[in-house]
Amino acid sequence: MVISAAFECLDLQKISQCFKGTRVDVLDQLDRWIRDADTSDSAPVFWINGQAGTGKTTLAYTFAVHCKRRGIPVTSFFCSRDFAERSNPNLIFASIAHQLGQAFPSFRDQLAEVLRLNPHLASASIPFQLEELIIKPLRSTRDEFRLCLVVIDALDESKDESTTSIILSSLSRYVSEISPLKILVTSRPEQSITSVFSSSSGDLNAASQRLVLHELELGVVQQDIKLYLSSGLQDIAERYSLDKIWPSEEDIQALTTLSFGLFIFAATSIKFIEDRNDSDPQGQLTRLLSRKESSAYVQSSPHYYLDKLYMQVLTHAFPDISIQLSGRLKTILGSIVFLQEPLSLVSLKNLLGLASLAVQQTLVHLCSIMILPDNETQPIRLHHPSFVDFITDSNRCWDRRFTVDSKKQHTLLAILCLKAMQSLKQDICGINNPCILNAEVDDLSSRITANILPHIQYACRHWTFHLIHGQVSDTLIGLLEVFCTKYLLCWIEVCSLLGGLRNTLVGLHATKEFLLVCILGF
């Protein structure tokens, strides 16, 4: 069970409910779908499809909260690139099954029996997981079940596109048997997802109701965005004791028009305008509205307005960025973008080998696109995954001083992880007894905290991922040779202590295959 993927456990710094009075039509449509569960023509699956920034996750979270308040059980898996477990599609059905067991005792009993007979189901294929962990227990307990909402949000944020298709194909196979579950899926219009929903030969096509957010009438969406912007700007005006005529109706309308239907544009604009590092909301709003066009943009691009905003944030924060600062910024931003789980300021500087002050000073003016906590031990996170797409695409982030090269960054992170793991040693937690099981060490958790720093834990978990997504270099091969000859067994021991031996084997196998292809051409 991935606790952080359930909607009750989401980080409310990053996600909240829809602003009051907005998205009313969409939420009413979802409400009709869930209320019509007992009718014969009610679709068991509802698919919300929308481009980045259209508010899919906010809608899914709002509807989950709404159903919970009405007494409808809710299970959920909110995918996220920020967390390795929440971007792992192999954990979706196992997590949902666990939550169903918590909500329905009879289902829990059946699930326990299934797991007793096959305790390794969590590592089984996805179709088999769905059948054994959800469909079979459901068949045995259907009469005792009642309406239950299952939310699978941001399916496109899973790190394995092929597995995403397998998840939906599996649902398609068993969609006639999932009642009384009602499944809400949200995603971007990725080909691996749309092809399954659109397949004329699949049951999911006929069994799903769908809504395309970026095809909703622009005027309706912009009214919601205008309401959100008006309230947000009014709050800023009160906080800074600004003149009551600020902002003007014309400014609010101009900013609404610039949003072009993207809620993430509106949310990022508010953060940019209220940024306390500038303490100049009037000037910030003026900068946003007076930004001149660049011929490097293709205005027909669906990302045009959001890209302009992200570029405005970067160029305002670093108006005359030097080559040296550009390199440091791309190293830090690139690391935050590609880390498989977020690190704190302290852990990030330890991994990168930089001073905390250097990291903090580099990021301090980027609070409109990321969460930079005051507490150095709290994780740094991006506000929205659309920034990842922007900063890593040279066609969208046209200023090369800011563009992050994904392969170079993964290579750097792999090198940094291999260097970090050179601090590993035998019996790093001082257990002094190689014969006992981890479960028999009463204070194992505190020993791990005291002896394996977070950035070392990160390196042990994720160096293989960064390596296979990077580029082979002499430096990388040299570090890998040192690691294999001196630290391999210590690494395996740490992975065991962290509970990740299975992922260790998978990572080693993937690394071997990658190196064979890169070096020998196999």
C-alpha positions as CSV (number, residue, x, y, z in Angstrom):
1,M,0.0,0.0,0.0
2,V,1.4,3.4,-1.0
3,I,0.0,5.6,1.7
4,S,0.9,8.9,0.1
5,A,-1.1,8.0,-3.1
6,A,-4.4,8.0,-1.2
7,F,-6.3,11.3,-1.5
8,E,-6.6,11.8,2.2
9,C,-2.7,11.9,2.5
10,L,-2.0,14.3,-0.3
11,D,0.3,17.3,0.3
12,L,-2.2,20.2,0.6
13,Q,0.7,22.6,-0.3
14,K,0.5,21.2,-3.8
15,I,-3.2,20.4,-4.2
16,S,-6.5,21.8,-3.0
17,Q,-10.1,21.7,-3.9
18,C,-11.6,23.6,-6.8
19,F,-12.1,27.3,-5.9
20,K,-15.6,27.9,-4.6
21,G,-18.0,28.6,-7.5
22,T,-15.7,27.2,-10.2
23,R,-15.9,24.0,-12.3
24,V,-19.6,23.7,-11.3
25,D,-20.7,22.1,-14.6
26,V,-17.9,19.5,-14.6
27,L,-18.5,18.6,-10.9
28,D,-22.3,18.3,-11.6
29,Q,-21.5,16.0,-14.5
30,L,-19.4,13.8,-12.2
31,D,-22.1,13.9,-9.6
32,R,-24.8,12.7,-12.0
33,W,-22.4,9.9,-13.1
34,I,-21.9,8.6,-9.5
35,R,-25.6,9.1,-8.5
36,D,-26.8,7.1,-11.6
37,A,-24.7,4.1,-10.5
38,D,-27.7,1.8,-10.2
39,T,-29.1,2.5,-13.7
40,S,-28.4,0.1,-16.5
41,D,-26.9,2.7,-18.8
42,S,-24.5,4.1,-16.2
43,A,-20.9,3.9,-17.4
44,P,-18.6,2.2,-14.8
45,V,-15.7,4.3,-15.9
46,F,-15.4,8.1,-16.3
47,W,-12.3,9.4,-18.1
48,I,-11.3,13.0,-17.7
49,N,-8.8,13.8,-20.4
50,G,-7.0,17.2,-20.4
51,Q,-3.8,18.9,-21.4
52,A,-1.3,19.9,-18.8
53,G,-2.6,22.7,-16.5
54,T,-6.3,22.2,-17.2
55,G,-7.0,21.2,-13.6
56,K,-7.5,17.4,-13.7
57,T,-6.0,16.6,-10.4
58,T,-7.8,19.4,-8.6
59,L,-11.1,18.1,-10.0
60,A,-10.3,14.5,-9.0
61,Y,-9.4,15.5,-5.5
62,T,-12.4,17.8,-5.1
63,F,-14.8,15.0,-6.3
64,A,-13.1,12.5,-4.0
65,V,-13.7,14.8,-1.0
66,H,-17.3,15.4,-2.1
67,C,-18.0,11.7,-2.3
68,K,-16.4,11.0,1.0
69,R,-18.5,13.7,2.7
70,R,-21.6,12.1,1.2
71,G,-20.7,8.8,2.8
72,I,-19.5,7.1,-0.4
73,P,-16.3,5.1,0.2
74,V,-13.4,6.4,-1.8
75,T,-10.2,4.5,-2.8
76,S,-7.6,6.3,-4.8
77,F,-4.1,6.3,-6.4
78,F,-2.8,9.8,-7.3
79,C,0.2,9.3,-9.5
80,S,3.0,11.8,-9.3
81,R,6.4,12.2,-10.8
82,D,7.6,13.6,-7.5
83,F,7.6,10.2,-5.8
84,A,9.1,6.9,-7.0
85,E,6.3,4.8,-5.5
86,R,3.5,7.1,-6.8
87,S,5.0,6.9,-10.3
88,N,5.2,3.1,-10.3
89,P,2.1,1.7,-12.1
90,N,2.8,-1.8,-10.7
91,L,1.6,-0.5,-7.3
92,I,-1.8,0.9,-8.4
93,F,-4.0,-2.2,-8.1
94,A,-2.3,-3.5,-5.0
95,S,-2.8,-0.1,-3.3
96,I,-6.4,0.1,-4.3
97,A,-7.1,-3.5,-3.1
98,H,-5.6,-2.6,0.3
99,Q,-7.9,0.4,0.6
100,L,-10.9,-1.6,-0.4
101,G,-10.0,-4.1,2.3
102,Q,-10.0,-1.2,4.8
103,A,-13.4,-0.1,3.7
104,F,-15.1,-3.5,3.4
105,P,-14.4,-6.2,6.0
106,S,-15.8,-9.0,3.9
107,F,-13.5,-8.0,1.0
108,R,-10.6,-7.8,3.4
109,D,-11.2,-11.4,4.5
110,Q,-11.3,-12.6,0.9
111,L,-8.1,-10.6,0.1
112,A,-6.3,-12.1,3.0
113,E,-7.1,-15.6,1.8
114,V,-5.9,-14.7,-1.7
115,L,-2.6,-13.3,-0.3
116,R,-2.2,-16.4,2.0
117,L,-2.3,-18.6,-1.1
118,N,-0.1,-16.3,-3.1
119,P,2.0,-14.0,-0.9
120,H,4.0,-12.6,-3.9
121,L,1.1,-11.1,-5.8
122,A,2.5,-7.6,-5.3
123,S,5.3,-8.4,-7.7
124,A,3.0,-10.3,-10.2
125,S,2.0,-9.0,-13.6
126,I,-0.6,-6.2,-13.6
127,P,-3.5,-8.2,-15.3
128,F,-2.9,-11.0,-12.7
129,Q,-2.9,-8.4,-9.9
130,L,-6.2,-7.0,-11.0
131,E,-7.8,-10.4,-11.3
132,E,-6.5,-11.8,-8.0
133,L,-6.5,-8.7,-5.8
134,I,-9.7,-7.0,-6.9
135,I,-11.9,-9.0,-9.2
136,K,-11.9,-12.4,-7.4
137,P,-12.5,-10.9,-3.9
138,L,-15.2,-8.7,-5.5
139,R,-17.0,-11.7,-7.0
140,S,-17.2,-13.4,-3.6
141,T,-18.4,-10.3,-1.8
142,R,-20.5,-8.4,-4.4
143,D,-23.7,-8.9,-2.5
144,E,-22.2,-7.2,0.6
145,F,-20.6,-4.4,-1.4
146,R,-22.1,-0.9,-2.0
147,L,-21.2,1.9,-4.3
148,C,-17.5,2.8,-4.0
149,L,-15.5,5.4,-6.0
150,V,-12.0,4.4,-7.3
151,V,-9.9,7.3,-8.4
152,I,-6.8,6.8,-10.6
153,D,-5.4,10.3,-11.2
154,A,-2.7,11.5,-13.5
155,L,-2.1,8.1,-15.0
156,D,0.2,9.7,-17.6
157,E,2.6,10.5,-14.7
158,S,3.6,6.8,-14.3
159,K,7.2,6.2,-15.4
160,D,6.4,3.3,-17.7
161,E,4.3,4.2,-20.7
162,S,3.9,0.6,-21.8
163,T,2.6,-0.4,-18.4
164,T,0.1,2.4,-18.5
165,S,-1.5,0.7,-21.5
166,I,-1.5,-2.6,-19.7
167,I,-3.4,-1.1,-16.8
168,L,-6.1,0.2,-19.0
169,S,-6.2,-3.0,-21.1
170,S,-6.6,-5.0,-17.9
171,L,-9.5,-2.7,-16.8
172,S,-11.1,-3.2,-20.3
173,R,-10.9,-6.9,-19.9
174,Y,-12.7,-6.9,-16.5
175,V,-14.8,-3.7,-16.8
176,S,-18.1,-5.7,-16.9
177,E,-17.2,-7.2,-13.5
178,I,-16.2,-4.1,-11.5
179,S,-19.7,-3.1,-10.3
180,P,-20.4,-1.6,-7.8
181,L,-17.0,0.1,-8.1
182,K,-17.1,3.3,-10.2
183,I,-13.7,4.2,-11.6
184,L,-12.6,7.8,-12.3
185,V,-9.5,8.0,-14.4
186,T,-7.7,11.3,-15.3
187,S,-4.8,11.7,-17.7
188,R,-3.3,13.8,-20.4
189,P,-4.2,12.8,-24.0
190,E,-1.1,10.5,-24.3
191,Q,-1.3,8.1,-27.2
192,S,-0.7,5.1,-24.9
193,I,-3.9,6.0,-23.0
194,T,-6.2,7.4,-25.7
195,S,-5.6,4.4,-28.0
196,V,-7.1,2.0,-25.3
197,F,-10.1,4.2,-24.6
198,S,-10.7,4.7,-28.3
199,S,-10.1,1.1,-29.5
200,S,-13.2,-0.3,-31.2
201,S,-12.3,-3.8,-30.1
202,G,-11.9,-3.0,-26.4
203,D,-14.7,-3.0,-23.8
204,L,-13.4,0.2,-22.2
205,N,-14.5,2.3,-25.2
206,A,-18.2,1.4,-24.7
207,A,-18.1,1.2,-20.9
208,S,-16.7,4.7,-20.3
209,Q,-18.1,8.2,-20.1
210,R,-15.5,10.8,-21.0
211,L,-14.8,14.5,-20.7
212,V,-12.1,16.5,-22.6
213,L,-11.2,19.5,-20.5
214,H,-9.3,21.4,-23.2
215,E,-12.3,21.1,-25.5
216,L,-14.8,22.7,-23.1
217,E,-16.1,26.1,-24.2
218,L,-13.3,28.6,-23.6
219,G,-15.7,31.3,-22.4
220,V,-17.1,29.0,-19.6
221,V,-13.6,28.0,-18.4
222,Q,-12.3,31.6,-18.5
223,Q,-15.2,32.7,-16.3
224,D,-14.1,30.3,-13.7
225,I,-10.5,31.4,-14.0
226,K,-11.6,35.1,-13.8
227,L,-13.4,34.3,-10.5
228,Y,-10.2,32.6,-9.2
229,L,-8.0,35.5,-10.3
230,S,-10.2,38.2,-8.9
231,S,-10.3,36.5,-5.5
232,G,-6.5,35.8,-5.5
233,L,-5.6,39.3,-6.5
234,Q,-8.0,40.8,-3.9
235,D,-6.3,38.8,-1.2
236,I,-2.9,40.1,-2.4
237,A,-4.2,43.7,-2.3
238,E,-5.4,43.3,1.3
239,R,-2.2,41.6,2.4
240,Y,-0.1,44.5,1.0
241,S,-2.6,47.2,1.9
242,L,-2.9,48.3,-1.7
243,D,-5.2,50.9,-3.2
244,K,-8.8,49.6,-3.5
245,I,-8.8,50.2,-7.2
246,W,-6.0,47.6,-7.7
247,P,-6.2,45.5,-9.7
248,S,-8.4,47.1,-12.3
249,E,-11.1,45.1,-14.1
250,E,-9.1,45.5,-17.3
251,D,-6.1,44.0,-15.7
252,I,-8.1,41.0,-14.4
253,Q,-9.6,40.5,-17.8
254,A,-6.3,40.8,-19.5
255,L,-4.7,38.1,-17.2
256,T,-7.8,35.9,-17.7
257,T,-7.4,36.1,-21.5
258,L,-3.7,35.3,-21.2
259,S,-4.5,32.1,-19.2
260,F,-6.2,30.7,-22.3
261,G,-8.2,28.2,-20.2
262,L,-5.2,26.9,-18.2
263,F,-5.8,26.9,-14.4
264,I,-2.1,26.3,-13.8
265,F,-1.4,29.6,-15.6
266,A,-3.7,31.4,-13.2
267,A,-2.3,29.7,-10.1
268,T,1.3,30.4,-11.2
269,S,0.4,34.0,-12.0
270,I,-1.0,34.5,-8.5
271,K,2.2,33.0,-6.9
272,F,4.4,35.2,-9.2
273,I,2.5,38.4,-8.3
274,E,2.4,37.8,-4.6
275,D,6.1,36.6,-4.3
276,R,7.4,38.1,-1.1
277,N,10.9,38.0,-2.4
278,D,9.9,40.9,-4.6
279,S,7.2,42.4,-2.4
280,D,6.0,44.3,-5.5
281,P,2.7,42.9,-6.6
282,Q,1.8,45.9,-8.8
283,G,5.1,45.7,-10.6
284,Q,4.8,41.9,-11.0
285,L,1.3,42.2,-12.5
286,T,2.5,44.9,-14.9
287,R,5.5,42.7,-16.0
288,L,3.1,39.8,-16.7
289,L,0.8,41.9,-18.8
290,S,3.5,43.9,-20.7
291,R,5.6,40.9,-21.7
292,K,6.5,41.3,-25.4
293,E,6.1,38.4,-27.8
294,S,9.1,36.4,-29.0
295,S,9.3,35.2,-32.5
296,A,10.8,32.0,-31.2
297,Y,7.4,30.9,-30.0
298,V,4.9,29.2,-32.2
299,Q,1.6,30.8,-31.1
300,S,-0.4,27.9,-32.4
301,S,1.2,25.7,-29.7
302,P,-1.2,24.5,-27.0
303,H,1.6,25.4,-24.5
304,Y,2.2,28.9,-25.8
305,Y,0.8,31.0,-23.0
306,L,2.0,28.7,-20.2
307,D,5.5,28.7,-21.7
308,K,5.5,32.4,-21.9
309,L,4.7,32.6,-18.2
310,Y,7.4,30.1,-17.2
311,M,9.9,32.0,-19.3
312,Q,8.8,35.2,-17.6
313,V,9.4,33.7,-14.2
314,L,12.9,32.6,-15.1
315,T,14.0,35.7,-16.9
316,H,12.7,37.9,-14.1
317,A,14.5,35.8,-11.5
318,F,17.7,35.8,-13.5
319,P,17.7,38.9,-15.8
320,D,21.4,38.9,-16.5
321,I,22.4,35.3,-15.8
322,S,26.1,34.5,-16.1
323,I,27.4,31.3,-17.7
324,Q,28.5,30.1,-14.2
325,L,25.1,30.8,-12.6
326,S,23.3,29.3,-15.6
327,G,25.3,26.0,-15.1
328,R,24.5,25.9,-11.4
329,L,20.9,26.7,-12.0
330,K,20.5,24.0,-14.5
331,T,22.2,21.5,-12.2
332,I,19.9,22.3,-9.3
333,L,16.7,22.7,-11.3
334,G,17.5,19.6,-13.4
335,S,18.1,17.6,-10.2
336,I,14.8,18.7,-8.7
337,V,13.0,17.9,-12.0
338,F,14.5,14.4,-12.3
339,L,14.8,13.2,-8.7
340,Q,12.7,10.1,-8.2
341,E,11.6,11.3,-4.8
342,P,11.9,14.9,-3.5
343,L,14.9,15.8,-1.3
344,S,15.2,18.5,1.3
345,L,17.6,21.5,0.9
346,V,20.1,19.8,3.1
347,S,19.9,16.5,1.3
348,L,20.0,18.1,-2.1
349,K,23.1,20.1,-1.3
350,N,24.8,17.0,0.1
351,L,24.0,15.0,-3.1
352,L,25.2,17.8,-5.4
353,G,28.2,18.8,-3.3
354,L,27.1,22.4,-3.0
355,A,26.6,24.7,-0.1
356,S,23.1,25.1,1.3
357,L,23.3,28.8,0.8
358,A,24.2,28.4,-2.8
359,V,21.2,26.2,-3.4
360,Q,18.8,28.4,-1.5
361,Q,20.0,31.6,-3.1
362,T,19.7,30.0,-6.6
363,L,16.1,29.0,-5.9
364,V,14.8,31.8,-3.8
365,H,13.2,33.7,-6.6
366,L,11.4,30.7,-8.1
367,C,8.7,30.3,-5.4
368,S,6.0,30.7,-8.0
369,I,7.0,27.4,-9.6
370,M,8.2,25.4,-6.6
371,I,7.8,24.9,-2.9
372,L,10.9,26.0,-1.1
373,P,10.2,25.3,2.6
374,D,11.7,27.5,5.4
375,N,12.7,24.3,7.2
376,E,15.8,22.9,5.5
377,T,14.8,19.4,6.3
378,Q,11.5,19.5,4.4
379,P,11.4,18.4,0.7
380,I,11.6,20.8,-2.2
381,R,8.9,20.2,-4.8
382,L,7.6,21.7,-8.0
383,H,4.1,23.1,-7.9
384,H,3.1,21.4,-11.2
385,P,4.6,18.7,-13.5
386,S,4.0,20.9,-16.5
387,F,7.2,22.8,-15.6
388,V,9.1,19.5,-16.2
389,D,7.9,19.4,-19.8
390,F,8.8,23.0,-20.3
391,I,12.3,23.1,-18.9
392,T,13.4,19.9,-20.7
393,D,12.1,20.8,-24.1
394,S,14.4,23.2,-26.1
395,N,11.6,24.0,-28.5
396,R,9.5,25.4,-25.6
397,C,12.2,26.7,-23.3
398,W,14.0,28.5,-26.1
399,D,16.6,30.3,-23.9
400,R,19.4,27.8,-23.7
401,R,20.6,29.4,-20.5
402,F,17.7,27.6,-18.8
403,T,17.1,24.5,-20.8
404,V,17.9,21.2,-19.0
405,D,19.2,18.3,-21.1
406,S,17.6,15.2,-19.7
407,K,20.3,12.7,-20.6
408,K,23.1,15.0,-19.3
409,Q,21.2,15.5,-16.0
410,H,20.5,11.8,-15.5
411,T,24.2,11.1,-16.2
412,L,25.2,13.7,-13.6
413,L,22.8,12.3,-11.0
414,A,24.1,8.8,-11.7
415,I,27.7,10.0,-11.1
416,L,26.7,11.8,-7.9
417,C,24.9,8.8,-6.6
418,L,27.8,6.5,-7.3
419,K,30.1,9.0,-5.5
420,A,27.7,9.3,-2.5
421,M,27.7,5.5,-2.1
422,Q,31.5,5.5,-1.6
423,S,30.7,6.3,2.0
424,L,29.0,2.9,2.5
425,K,30.6,0.3,4.8
426,Q,29.9,-3.1,6.1
427,D,27.3,-3.3,8.9
428,I,26.6,0.4,8.5
429,C,23.9,0.4,11.1
430,G,26.0,-1.4,13.7
431,I,23.7,-4.3,14.2
432,N,26.7,-6.7,14.8
433,N,24.7,-9.8,14.0
434,P,24.4,-10.8,10.3
435,C,22.2,-13.8,11.2
436,I,19.2,-12.0,12.5
437,L,16.3,-10.8,10.3
438,N,15.6,-7.1,9.8
439,A,12.2,-7.6,11.6
440,E,14.1,-8.8,14.7
441,V,16.0,-5.5,15.1
442,D,13.8,-3.5,17.4
443,D,15.3,-0.1,16.7
444,L,16.0,-0.6,13.0
445,S,14.3,2.5,11.9
446,S,16.2,4.8,14.3
447,R,19.5,3.0,13.3
448,I,18.8,3.7,9.7
449,T,18.0,7.4,10.4
450,A,21.2,7.8,12.5
451,N,23.6,6.0,10.1
452,I,22.3,6.4,6.6
453,L,21.7,10.0,5.6
454,P,18.7,10.7,3.3
455,H,20.8,11.5,0.2
456,I,22.7,8.2,0.7
457,Q,19.4,6.4,0.9
458,Y,18.3,8.2,-2.2
459,A,21.5,7.2,-4.0
460,C,21.1,3.5,-3.0
461,R,17.5,3.4,-4.3
462,H,17.8,5.3,-7.5
463,W,21.3,5.3,-9.0
464,T,20.4,2.5,-11.5
465,F,17.4,4.6,-12.7
466,H,19.5,7.6,-13.5
467,L,22.2,5.5,-15.1
468,I,19.9,3.8,-17.6
469,H,18.4,7.1,-18.5
470,G,21.8,8.9,-19.0
471,Q,24.8,8.5,-21.3
472,V,27.7,6.2,-20.8
473,S,30.9,8.1,-20.2
474,D,34.5,7.2,-19.1
475,T,33.8,8.9,-15.7
476,L,30.6,6.9,-15.2
477,I,32.3,3.6,-16.2
478,G,35.2,4.3,-13.8
479,L,32.9,5.0,-10.9
480,L,30.8,2.0,-11.7
481,E,34.0,-0.2,-11.7
482,V,35.0,1.1,-8.2
483,F,31.4,0.6,-7.0
484,C,31.3,-3.0,-8.2
485,T,34.6,-3.9,-6.7
486,K,34.4,-2.2,-3.4
487,Y,30.9,-1.2,-2.4
488,L,28.5,-3.7,-4.1
489,L,27.9,-5.9,-1.1
490,C,27.5,-2.9,1.2
491,W,24.9,-1.5,-1.2
492,I,22.9,-4.7,-1.2
493,E,23.0,-4.7,2.6
494,V,21.6,-1.2,2.7
495,C,18.9,-2.0,0.2
496,S,17.9,-4.9,2.4
497,L,17.7,-2.6,5.4
498,L,15.6,-0.1,3.4
499,G,13.3,-2.9,2.3
500,G,14.1,-2.7,-1.4
501,L,15.9,-5.9,-2.4
502,R,13.5,-6.7,-5.2
503,N,14.0,-3.3,-6.8
504,T,17.7,-3.9,-6.4
505,L,17.6,-7.0,-8.6
506,V,15.4,-5.3,-11.1
507,G,17.7,-2.3,-11.2
508,L,20.8,-4.4,-11.6
509,H,19.2,-6.3,-14.5
510,A,18.2,-3.1,-16.2
511,T,21.7,-1.6,-15.8
512,K,23.3,-4.8,-17.3
513,E,21.0,-4.6,-20.3
514,F,21.6,-0.9,-20.8
515,L,25.4,-1.3,-20.6
516,L,25.4,-4.3,-23.0
517,V,23.5,-2.2,-25.6
518,C,25.6,0.9,-25.1
519,I,29.0,-0.7,-24.9
520,L,28.7,-3.9,-26.9
521,G,25.8,-3.0,-29.1
522,F,23.8,-6.1,-28.1
